[in-house]
Amino acid sequence: MTHQTHLSEDPTLKTATGAEAPVEDRVVYRDEMMRALDCCSRTLTRYVTSKKLPAPDVSLTLQKQGWRISTLRAAGINLF
């Protein structure tokens, strides 16, 4: 007899705050965002400071920051 684990029909994950996030709601880190916007790190920082981009959702270090795709889409940024 084999035991199989089935994923639920609802493709969501619990975030650290307990909110549900879709499985495909991955994090886009700074380097990928810079390539998508064709800009440098300083310009990306300026975009955040001037509120053209929302603040990062994930901040592991100063250089390892990222945005959830849902956050970007909520701000009207549909690059991914």
ABEGO torsion letter per residue (X at the ends): XBBBBBBBABBBBBBAAGBBBBAABBBBBAAAAAAAAGBBAAAAAAAAAAGABBBBABBABAABBBBBAAAAAAAGBBAX
